[in-house]
Amino acid sequence: MIQSAIAQNVERLVQDAKGLLKQDPISLQGGINASAVFYNVKGIDPRRDPFYWSINSNLNITLLGKISCPLTFTITQQDKKFTHGLDKFSQPFNQFGLSPNYKWLTVHMGYRSMNFSDYTMNGTLFLGGGIEIKPEKGIVSASVGFGRLMKAVPKGGVEGVMVSYPAYERWGGAAKLRIGKEKHHIELIYFNGFDNKNSIAFDTANRISPSENQIFGVQFGNTFFEKLKIQGSYHLSILNPNTFLPEQKFEKFTYLNKIFTPRANTQINSAYNFQIDYELKGYTIGAKFKRIDPDYASLGSPFIANDIQEYALSLGKNFKNNLLVLNGSIGLQENNLDKKQIATQRKIAGSLMVGINVVKNLNINLSYSNFSSNVVALYDIYYDSIRFAQLNETGNIMLNYSLGKDIRHTFSVQSTLQKSSGNKQETNTLVLINPGYNIQLQPQNIGFVLGLNISQNETAGIMLFNMGPTFGINSSLLNKKIKLNSSFSFQQAKQNKVLTNQNFSIVAGINYSITKSQSFRINYAFIQRKAVTSGAQDFIENRMTLTYSYNFNTGYKQIKTYINNRKNDK
């Protein structure tokens, strides 16, 4: 039996090899963009270099019709030398990454991001490598990744300009083992992150310290009868916010001493959630519970909302083919889980989203939510002062109505009301209203846009109000090979009902399709601010961007033909 299985596998490999030899050896899809930006300003200090260039690509190389190799890279002058030498005080701008994939195997190299879980390492960009093994018919899959999460940034700046806080070089990696399929599965997750304490000079004035962190997690999901879904997760984080402190062994849970180096300020915190959803005749009913300890943190995700406990019920309903869509939730949120703060905030939190499509070509979307969050900035976790408690209350109205075919009219209104408050800021109220009208003359390939921008922001007794119109025009020529667009905006700015300045801007662009694969684009932006009161300042700013794009959709035969033609030309 074993010999028969081996023979079958060998035969399958031979067949795969023969199939690969029949495929196109190489094909290339995607594009490369090269941009140059010219900048000039009068009246204020420059906000960027007078000349700036960048090259970026998003390519997919396919080998033998089976091996897919997504390739991305970004090259800019900012890693060469900033005008003021500030590049060494920031994270890298030049980035590259490659992720070859063959069937169930993917390898990541360079600047990449991988998803392990929301409470460990989820979409964080790192410089390193990783592997994902996901057999289509198997019940076991795995992924692992490791690399540099943050470049060391020394203290200081140039000529008094502070670019960012100093930071230690940070490394980290994670692994995930998944057993089961989509309907029934369990995942085991491990994360390990640490700062290189020798990457920057020690300075007590830095207000930061090197950290190290290990997280153990488990996630599960189950679907029963195609209608009942149950999912949840639990994560345990062990964090040393300052590895300069002396070691101090655990007296309880002594087994942790073998896998982690405890210190005087070691913190052990957890995050867990549980959710159940049930679908019944067009309704979706759900309930969830979530708790994240006050000091829960991960070096793999710089900002994680913590110090929150939430119970919530949810309900969703679609009426008559989405003519009316309702989704809502309501629950109880509270913070101060460790009772170390002076006051505890408890509130009823919820959200409501309504989509109305009962009239042809008319779409109305309404939404409301009020949620709270608590965030610890991890680079300063050693200090209690860097804990942000935030309460956000937001309402949105979006209306869109269109009619006509050859002459297309579109009316739209977008309105937002947001109120936020927290322990590190005054109450802030923001109002945005943006009505607009768009007409497209299809036979003539020309369109016009008219809009009004209104915003009001009130905080700490100061009210800022801006209002003004926008007019735009777009057109295409030569069978749409040339596309033109421009817009003109004017705004008046007031502070506490007193006019402070007037802003005028022009944006224009032209895009020329040289061939099916090549295009050239010019964008220009002009901004002028005219001060009305002595507290404001006049300035004029100009910015022009030139961009050349080349899109690939080429196979081996086209590449070979191109090379031969070049040889014949010579």
ZADO-345095 format. One line per 2 residues: their letters; for each residue z, x, y of C-alpha. Coordinates in pm, 1 decimal, always signed. Each point is the difference from the previous one (the first is absolute). Example, Ala and Ser with C-alpha at 12.3 -4.5 7.8 and 13.67 -1.06 7.14 Angstrom:
<pts>
AS	+780.0,+1230.0,-450.0  -66.0,+137.0,+344.0
</pts>
This chain:
<pts>
MI	+0.0,+0.0,+0.0  +89.5,+283.2,+239.6
QS	-325.3,+180.5,-78.6  -193.0,-322.1,+64.5
AI	+168.7,-49.0,+339.1  -73.2,+361.2,+97.4
AQ	-362.0,-42.6,-105.1  -31.4,-315.5,+210.5
NV	+145.7,+174.8,+305.4  -235.8,+296.1,-43.6
ER	-296.3,-235.2,-36.1  +106.8,-186.5,+313.2
LV	+24.4,+327.3,+193.7  -347.3,+102.4,-116.0
QD	-140.9,-336.2,+108.6  +171.9,+28.7,+338.4
AK	-139.7,+352.3,+42.8  -354.0,-117.7,-81.4
GL	+38.9,-286.7,+244.3  +118.0,+233.7,+274.7
LK	-302.4,+228.0,-45.1  -229.6,-296.6,+68.7
QD	+172.9,-79.5,+330.2  -94.7,+127.6,+343.3
PI	+177.8,+341.1,+23.6  +127.0,-66.6,+350.3
SL	-10.3,-270.3,+264.9  +155.2,-17.3,+343.1
QG	+117.2,-300.1,+202.6  +198.3,-27.9,+321.2
GI	-28.4,+157.6,+340.3  +86.6,+285.3,+235.9
NA	+79.1,-42.8,+369.8  +4.9,+272.5,+264.8
SA	+146.6,-85.9,+340.6  +40.1,+178.0,+331.9
VF	+221.7,-138.3,+276.2  -25.1,+98.3,+367.6
YN	+296.8,-89.3,+218.6  +75.9,+14.3,+370.8
VK	+280.7,-142.9,+212.2  +103.2,+15.7,+365.4
GI	+332.1,-108.1,+145.8  +223.8,+55.0,-304.6
DP	+58.7,+274.4,-254.9  -266.5,+15.2,-275.5
RR	+87.9,-204.5,-307.7  -219.8,+211.6,-227.1
DP	-223.0,+309.1,+0.4  -320.9,-13.4,+209.4
FY	-203.9,+52.9,-317.3  +86.2,-102.8,-352.4
WS	-202.5,-14.0,-320.5  +54.1,-130.4,-350.8
IN	-187.9,-30.1,-329.0  +102.9,-249.1,-265.1
SN	-147.9,-130.5,-320.3  +53.4,-262.9,-264.3
LN	-223.0,+92.4,-293.8  -24.4,-95.1,-364.0
IT	-164.4,+249.2,-234.8  -98.6,-138.3,-340.2
LL	-65.4,+245.7,-282.5  -203.5,-101.5,-307.1
GK	+37.7,-363.7,+101.1  +358.9,-8.0,-126.9
IS	+221.3,+238.2,+195.1  +83.0,-131.3,+347.3
CP	+130.1,+249.6,+257.4  +111.0,-158.2,+331.8
LT	+14.5,+273.1,+263.8  +149.7,-33.3,+347.4
FT	+53.8,+261.8,+266.8  +79.6,+22.7,+369.5
IT	-55.0,+314.0,+206.5  +99.5,+17.1,+366.1
QQ	+47.3,+264.6,+262.2  +368.6,-87.7,+26.5
DK	+84.0,+218.2,-299.1  -199.4,+279.6,+159.1
KF	+186.5,+20.9,+329.2  +130.5,-258.6,+240.3
TH	-55.1,+77.2,+366.4  +377.4,+25.1,+46.8
GL	+70.8,+146.2,-345.2  +179.9,-315.4,-110.0
DK	-164.9,-15.2,-342.7  +286.0,+188.8,-165.7
FS	+238.3,-276.5,+109.1  -182.3,-276.1,-187.7
QP	-115.2,-94.1,-347.9  -346.0,+120.6,-117.2
FN	-311.7,-170.4,+132.3  -243.0,+165.5,-243.0
QF	+13.2,-181.2,-332.1  -202.6,-11.4,-320.8
GL	+36.0,-179.3,-329.5  -179.2,-51.7,-331.4
SP	+77.6,-252.0,-276.0  -230.1,+42.7,-304.8
NY	+7.2,-296.8,-236.5  -132.6,-36.5,-354.5
KW	+71.0,-325.5,-178.6  +382.4,-24.4,-16.2
LT	+77.0,+343.4,+147.6  +29.2,+77.0,+372.3
VH	+94.6,+337.4,+149.9  +108.6,+33.1,+364.7
MG	-35.3,+325.1,+197.5  +57.3,+85.4,+365.8
YR	+128.5,-252.9,+254.4  +51.7,-313.9,-207.4
SM	+230.4,-299.5,-24.0  +134.7,-167.1,-314.2
NF	+203.8,-314.6,-59.2  +311.0,+12.8,-216.3
SD	+229.9,-265.6,+148.8  +107.4,-140.5,+336.7
YT	+335.1,+179.6,-21.0  -116.0,+348.0,-106.3
MN	-346.3,+118.1,+101.6  -257.5,-260.2,+98.4
GT	-320.5,+105.4,+173.5  +158.5,+308.8,+158.5
LF	-257.6,+268.0,+82.8  +71.0,+335.5,-166.1
LG	-175.7,+332.5,-57.3  +0.5,+70.7,-370.3
GG	-120.9,-152.6,-322.3  +47.8,-288.4,-236.4
IE	-120.3,-162.4,-320.8  -37.1,-366.2,-95.1
IK	-53.0,-100.1,-363.6  -87.2,-368.7,-40.8
PE	-170.5,-82.3,-333.2  -178.0,-336.5,+24.7
KG	+101.0,-116.0,-347.8  +329.1,+184.6,-30.2
IV	+343.0,-133.8,+84.2  +131.2,+332.0,+133.7
SA	-104.5,+152.1,+332.6  +147.2,+277.7,+210.3
SV	-36.5,+169.5,+336.4  +151.4,+310.6,+155.1
GF	-45.1,+170.1,+336.1  +155.3,+289.6,+190.6
GR	-63.9,+175.3,+328.2  +103.0,+75.0,+356.1
LM	+107.8,-312.7,+185.0  +59.8,+164.8,+336.3
KA	-91.7,+327.2,+165.6  +278.3,+200.1,+165.3
VP	+10.5,-58.2,+375.7  +203.5,+247.8,+208.7
KG	+217.6,-93.5,+292.2  -145.3,-10.1,+347.6
GV	-331.1,-43.9,+174.5  -219.4,+169.5,+256.6
EG	+58.4,-17.2,+374.2  +276.1,-254.8,-53.1
VM	-216.8,-237.5,-204.7  +189.8,-132.6,-304.4
VS	-252.4,-118.1,-259.2  +236.3,-111.5,-275.0
YP	+340.8,+59.7,-150.7  +34.0,+319.0,-204.4
AY	-32.9,-59.2,-373.5  +61.0,+188.6,-321.8
ER	-281.0,+51.6,-247.0  +33.7,-283.9,-249.9
WG	-117.8,-8.7,-360.9  +14.1,-284.6,-244.5
GA	-144.1,-156.4,-308.5  +26.2,-309.0,-213.3
AK	-83.8,-119.7,-348.7  -48.3,-348.1,-141.5
LR	-26.1,-117.8,-359.4  -127.4,-352.7,-54.7
IG	+24.9,-181.8,-331.6  -182.8,-328.1,-47.2
KE	-283.1,-191.2,+163.7  -16.1,-197.1,+325.4
KH	+167.2,-309.6,-142.6  +288.4,+182.6,-166.7
HI	+95.1,+351.6,+106.5  +283.7,+232.2,+90.2
EL	-20.1,+314.3,+214.9  +230.8,+302.1,+7.6
IY	-15.2,+200.6,+324.3  +143.3,+334.7,+106.6
FN	-21.4,+170.0,+340.5  +121.0,+343.3,+109.8
GF	-25.3,+127.3,+356.2  +148.4,+295.4,+185.3
DN	-22.5,+188.9,+328.3  -54.8,+375.4,+15.3
KN	+309.1,+112.7,+190.9  -165.3,+333.9,+84.3
SI	-315.7,-153.1,+149.5  +139.3,-7.2,+356.4
AF	+276.1,+193.4,+172.4  +344.6,-156.6,-24.5
DT	+121.8,-134.9,+333.4  +291.3,-239.2,+44.4
AN	-173.5,-138.3,+308.9  -288.6,-124.9,-216.3
RI	+205.1,-302.9,-106.7  -172.8,+6.9,-338.5
SP	+87.4,+144.3,-337.7  -188.4,+59.4,-326.4
SE	+32.5,-276.2,-258.3  -59.4,-52.6,-369.4
NQ	-41.2,-324.0,-188.8  -44.9,-138.6,-349.7
IF	-79.6,-362.7,-80.5  -4.6,-178.3,-334.5
GV	-172.9,-336.1,-15.6  -107.4,-274.6,-234.8
QF	-239.8,-288.0,+68.5  -112.7,-287.2,-218.1
GN	-231.0,-298.8,+9.0  -55.9,-289.8,-237.5
TF	-233.2,-299.9,+3.9  +63.1,-296.3,-228.0
FE	-237.7,-292.0,-66.7  -229.9,+129.2,+281.4
KL	+229.7,-174.6,+250.7  +343.9,+160.1,-3.8
KI	+27.9,+351.9,+146.6  +320.1,+204.9,-5.3
QG	+22.0,+345.9,+153.2  +264.2,+236.5,+128.2
SY	+102.7,+359.6,+60.0  +304.2,+224.9,+26.4
HL	+14.9,+343.8,+164.8  +290.2,+245.1,+19.4
SI	-24.8,+265.6,+271.2  +212.4,+317.5,+5.6
LN	-33.5,+171.5,+337.0  +140.1,+318.4,+150.9
PN	-62.6,-33.5,+376.5  +110.7,+360.8,+59.3
TF	-52.8,+265.6,-267.4  +181.6,+257.6,+213.5
LP	+330.3,-163.3,-96.5  +191.5,+143.7,-298.3
EQ	-32.2,-140.7,-350.1  +251.7,-259.1,-111.3
KF	-20.9,-123.3,-359.0  +22.4,-368.9,-84.7
EK	+335.3,-95.3,-152.2  -150.0,-327.0,-120.8
FT	-343.6,-28.7,-156.2  +28.5,+366.9,-95.5
YL	-333.0,-11.1,-183.2  -169.1,-4.7,+342.2
NK	+126.2,+354.7,+61.1  -252.6,+119.1,-259.6
IF	-303.4,-143.9,+176.7  +103.9,+18.5,+364.9
TP	+198.9,+234.7,+224.3  +262.9,-218.7,+169.3
RA	+138.4,+107.2,+336.9  +270.1,-116.1,+237.7
NT	-225.4,-263.5,+156.7  -194.9,-116.3,-306.2
QI	-94.1,-366.8,+19.2  -77.6,-228.8,-293.9
NS	-167.8,-327.5,+93.2  -210.7,-262.1,-169.3
AY	-275.2,-248.3,+76.9  -90.9,-291.2,-220.4
NF	-188.9,-327.1,+12.1  -84.0,-291.8,-226.3
QI	-269.3,-262.9,+48.3  -116.3,-305.1,-193.4
DY	-309.2,-211.8,+76.9  -130.0,-314.7,-167.6
EL	-337.6,-169.8,+50.4  -12.0,-376.9,-43.7
KG	-297.9,-223.9,+88.2  -106.6,+187.3,+312.1
YT	+354.3,+92.1,+101.3  +155.4,+345.2,-20.6
IG	+379.6,-1.0,-3.4  +198.6,+321.7,+14.8
AK	+341.9,+154.6,+42.4  +99.5,+359.5,+64.9
FK	+302.3,+219.0,+53.8  -3.8,+343.8,+162.5
RI	+273.9,+248.4,+80.7  -36.7,+348.9,+146.3
DP	+314.3,+204.7,+63.2  +68.4,+113.8,+359.7
DY	-78.0,+368.9,-62.0  -276.9,-38.1,-255.8
AS	-278.6,+245.9,+80.5  -285.0,+187.9,-163.7
LG	-150.9,+331.2,+107.1  -328.8,-137.2,-134.1
SP	-7.7,-288.7,+250.3  +128.2,+105.2,+345.2
FI	+94.5,-351.4,+114.1  +142.7,-258.6,-236.1
AN	+174.4,-310.8,+131.4  +355.7,-2.4,-132.5
DI	+342.2,-161.8,+47.4  -139.0,-340.4,-86.5
QE	+78.0,-273.6,-248.2  -231.6,-296.7,-22.5
YA	-21.8,-325.8,-194.2  -316.9,-201.1,+49.5
LS	-192.5,-299.9,-129.9  -376.4,-32.6,+46.2
LG	-253.5,-279.3,-28.7  -378.9,+3.9,+20.4
KN	-255.6,-279.9,-21.6  -379.9,-22.1,+30.7
FK	-142.4,-343.1,+83.2  -355.0,-101.6,-92.4
NN	-181.8,+330.9,-38.3  +197.3,+183.6,+268.2
LL	-56.7,-262.1,+270.8  +371.5,+35.5,+65.3
VL	+202.6,+299.6,-119.4  +378.2,+17.8,+33.7
NG	+218.0,+298.4,-86.2  +363.1,+25.9,+97.0
SI	+329.9,+159.5,-86.3  +360.3,-45.6,+105.2
GL	+306.9,+197.5,-86.3  +313.2,+179.4,+109.0
QE	+9.1,+359.4,+124.1  +302.5,+214.6,+73.7
NN	+74.7,+363.8,+76.3  +311.6,+220.0,+26.6
LD	+25.0,+4.4,-378.1  +251.1,+286.1,+3.4
KK	+211.5,-164.9,+276.6  -10.1,+316.5,+212.9
QI	-153.2,-164.1,+305.1  +199.2,-195.7,+254.4
AT	-189.5,-323.5,-62.1  -198.6,-154.0,-281.1
QR	-323.1,-178.7,+75.1  -70.8,-303.8,-216.2
KI	-289.8,-227.8,+72.6  -240.8,-244.5,-150.8
AG	-334.1,+177.9,-26.7  -332.2,-149.8,-83.6
SL	-371.1,-15.0,+51.6  -266.6,-268.4,+17.8
MV	-377.2,+41.4,-15.4  -238.6,-292.5,+45.4
GI	-376.6,+16.9,-41.4  -201.0,-303.9,+115.9
NV	-369.2,-33.3,-88.2  -49.1,-378.6,+8.8
VK	-282.1,+11.5,+258.9  -321.3,+185.5,-77.5
NL	-22.3,+339.0,+175.8  +352.1,-40.1,+141.5
NI	+271.8,+231.8,-132.4  +360.3,-25.7,+116.2
NL	+272.8,+236.0,-117.6  +363.8,-36.5,+101.5
SY	+281.7,+231.8,-103.4  +366.1,+57.0,+75.7
SN	+252.5,+247.3,-137.4  +342.6,+138.2,+81.4
FS	+120.8,+297.9,-197.3  +241.2,+285.5,+48.1
SN	-20.6,+361.5,-112.2  +221.7,+306.3,+2.0
VV	-157.8,+344.5,-9.9  +148.9,+348.4,-22.7
AL	-223.9,+276.2,+134.0  +22.8,+244.3,-289.1
YD	-58.0,+315.0,+200.5  +326.9,-80.0,+181.5
IY	+191.6,-173.0,-276.0  +297.0,+232.2,+46.2
YD	+76.9,-172.3,+329.4  +131.5,-357.4,+14.0
SI	-164.4,-54.3,+339.0  -346.3,-24.7,-154.6
RF	+33.8,-338.7,-165.3  -226.5,-271.2,+133.6
AQ	+75.8,-368.4,-52.8  -294.3,-216.2,+99.5
LN	-44.9,-376.7,+24.7  -354.9,-128.4,+46.6
ET	-104.3,-356.6,+71.7  -375.8,-54.1,+15.8
GN	-229.9,-297.7,+47.8  -380.9,+10.5,-14.7
IM	-277.4,-249.1,+71.5  -361.3,+79.1,-85.5
LN	-281.9,-247.3,+63.3  -369.8,+58.0,-65.8
YS	-284.8,-250.4,+40.7  -370.3,+75.5,-38.5
LG	-319.1,-205.1,+11.8  -373.8,+46.1,+17.6
KD	-245.8,+207.4,-200.9  -267.4,+168.3,+213.3
IR	+237.1,-18.6,+294.6  +347.0,+64.8,-136.1
HT	+305.0,-97.5,+206.9  +349.3,+115.5,-93.8
FS	+320.3,-105.2,+176.4  +325.8,+175.7,-85.7
VQ	+361.6,+10.6,+110.1  +263.6,+246.1,-118.6
ST	+358.9,-31.8,+113.5  +311.3,+194.0,-101.5
LQ	+364.7,-39.9,+93.4  +233.3,+272.8,-122.8
KS	+368.4,+45.7,+62.6  +184.3,+305.6,-128.8
SG	+348.7,+136.6,+38.6  +215.7,+264.1,-162.5
NK	+291.9,+234.9,+26.4  -211.3,+270.6,+166.0
QE	-189.4,-211.0,+252.9  +18.8,-289.3,+240.1
TN	-148.3,-335.7,-92.5  -376.2,+18.6,+43.8
TL	-230.9,-299.2,+43.6  -376.0,+41.1,-27.4
VL	-263.2,-267.7,+68.7  -372.5,+52.4,-65.0
IN	-274.6,-255.2,+71.5  -367.7,+81.1,-58.9
PG	-255.3,-282.5,+34.2  -365.0,+92.7,-48.7
YN	-357.1,-129.2,-18.4  -292.6,+163.1,-180.3
IQ	-365.9,-105.4,+2.0  -260.4,+165.7,-223.9
LQ	-371.1,-64.4,+62.9  -129.2,+79.1,-348.3
PQ	-378.9,+4.8,+68.0  +45.6,+225.9,+303.5
NI	+262.5,+223.0,-171.1  +232.0,-19.1,+296.9
GF	+355.4,-120.5,+43.4  +257.2,-51.3,+274.9
VL	+380.2,+3.5,-15.5  +243.8,-136.5,+256.6
GL	+374.0,+35.3,-42.0  +332.7,-8.0,+179.6
NI	+290.1,+234.7,-77.6  +353.0,-110.6,+89.5
SQ	+316.2,+186.8,-96.8  +361.4,-19.3,+109.1
NE	+273.1,+234.8,-118.9  +360.1,-50.6,+108.4
TA	+284.3,+237.9,-86.6  +319.6,+119.3,+168.7
GI	-60.7,-220.8,+302.4  -348.9,+141.6,+61.1
ML	-302.5,-226.4,-37.2  -345.7,+154.0,-34.1
FN	-295.2,-235.5,+38.8  -369.4,+81.7,-49.9
MG	-297.1,-232.4,+35.7  -373.0,+40.0,+37.3
PT	-346.3,-93.6,-130.8  -233.4,+182.4,-236.7
FG	-378.4,-36.7,-14.1  -216.5,+153.3,-270.8
IN	-363.0,+10.5,-107.1  -166.8,+120.9,-319.4
SS	-363.2,+27.0,-100.3  -237.7,+162.0,-248.5
LL	-352.6,+138.7,+43.7  -287.7,+130.1,-214.4
NK	+80.6,-213.7,-304.8  +369.6,+74.2,+41.1
KI	-49.6,+378.6,-17.3  +170.0,+23.8,+339.6
KL	+322.0,-191.1,+64.1  +156.9,-18.5,+345.7
NS	+340.6,-123.9,+109.8  +205.3,+6.9,+317.5
SF	+306.9,-166.9,+144.4  +169.2,-18.8,+338.5
SF	+369.2,-75.4,+50.0  +224.4,-48.2,+300.3
QQ	+377.1,-42.6,-7.2  +275.7,-41.3,+252.7
AK	+342.7,+134.3,-92.5  +321.2,-139.3,+145.7
QN	+362.4,+102.8,-34.8  +254.3,-270.8,+77.1
KV	-282.0,-202.3,+163.6  -93.4,+288.2,+233.1
LT	-355.8,+135.3,-32.1  +19.4,+369.5,-98.7
NQ	-352.8,+103.5,-99.0  -348.5,-118.7,-85.3
NF	-190.5,+128.6,-302.2  -375.7,+3.2,-45.5
SI	-176.3,+116.8,-315.8  -354.4,+30.8,-132.5
VA	-87.1,+59.4,-364.5  -359.9,+53.2,-110.5
GI	-168.7,+110.7,-318.4  -339.5,+56.7,-155.6
NY	-73.7,+42.9,-368.7  -339.4,+126.5,-115.5
SI	-100.2,-18.4,-367.5  -224.2,+304.8,-38.0
TK	-75.8,-72.7,-365.3  +160.4,-210.4,-271.5
SQ	+241.8,+287.7,-56.5  +52.8,+138.1,+350.0
SF	+138.9,-145.0,+319.7  +111.3,+130.8,+338.0
RI	+257.5,-172.8,+218.8  +117.0,+51.1,+359.3
NY	+315.5,-167.4,+129.6  +125.1,+23.6,+356.9
AF	+328.0,-123.7,+149.3  +99.4,-4.5,+366.5
IQ	+345.9,-97.6,+124.8  +113.6,-19.3,+360.9
RK	+347.1,-93.3,+114.5  +53.7,-84.1,+363.6
AV	+362.5,+18.3,+111.0  +126.1,-274.0,+230.3
TS	+364.8,+106.0,+28.7  +148.0,+345.1,+44.9
GA	+147.4,-1.8,-349.7  -344.8,+2.7,-164.1
QD	-260.4,+276.7,-5.2  -378.3,-4.4,+40.5
FI	-215.1,+159.4,-267.4  -355.6,-0.1,-134.0
EN	-68.5,+81.9,-363.0  -333.4,+58.6,-176.0
RM	-60.3,+40.8,-371.4  -330.6,+40.8,-183.5
TL	-38.7,+18.4,-378.0  -313.1,+115.8,-182.0
TY	-16.9,-77.9,-372.5  -260.1,+90.6,-259.2
SY	+20.2,-174.4,-339.2  -180.6,+68.8,-324.1
NF	+29.9,-239.6,-293.9  -79.6,+112.4,-353.3
NT	-138.7,-213.1,-280.6  -177.9,+269.6,-195.1
GY	-58.6,+86.3,-365.0  -93.0,+325.2,-169.2
KQ	-375.1,-70.4,+15.6  +8.6,-57.9,+375.8
IK	+204.1,+317.4,+50.1  -242.8,+203.2,-211.9
TY	-301.5,-146.4,+181.9  +156.1,+80.0,+338.0
IN	+65.7,+362.7,-102.1  -356.7,+42.3,-131.2
NR	-146.1,-146.9,+318.7  +204.4,+243.0,+207.5
KN	-133.0,+289.3,-208.4  -359.0,-120.4,+43.0
DK	+47.0,-29.8,+376.3  +96.7,+366.4,+12.3
</pts>
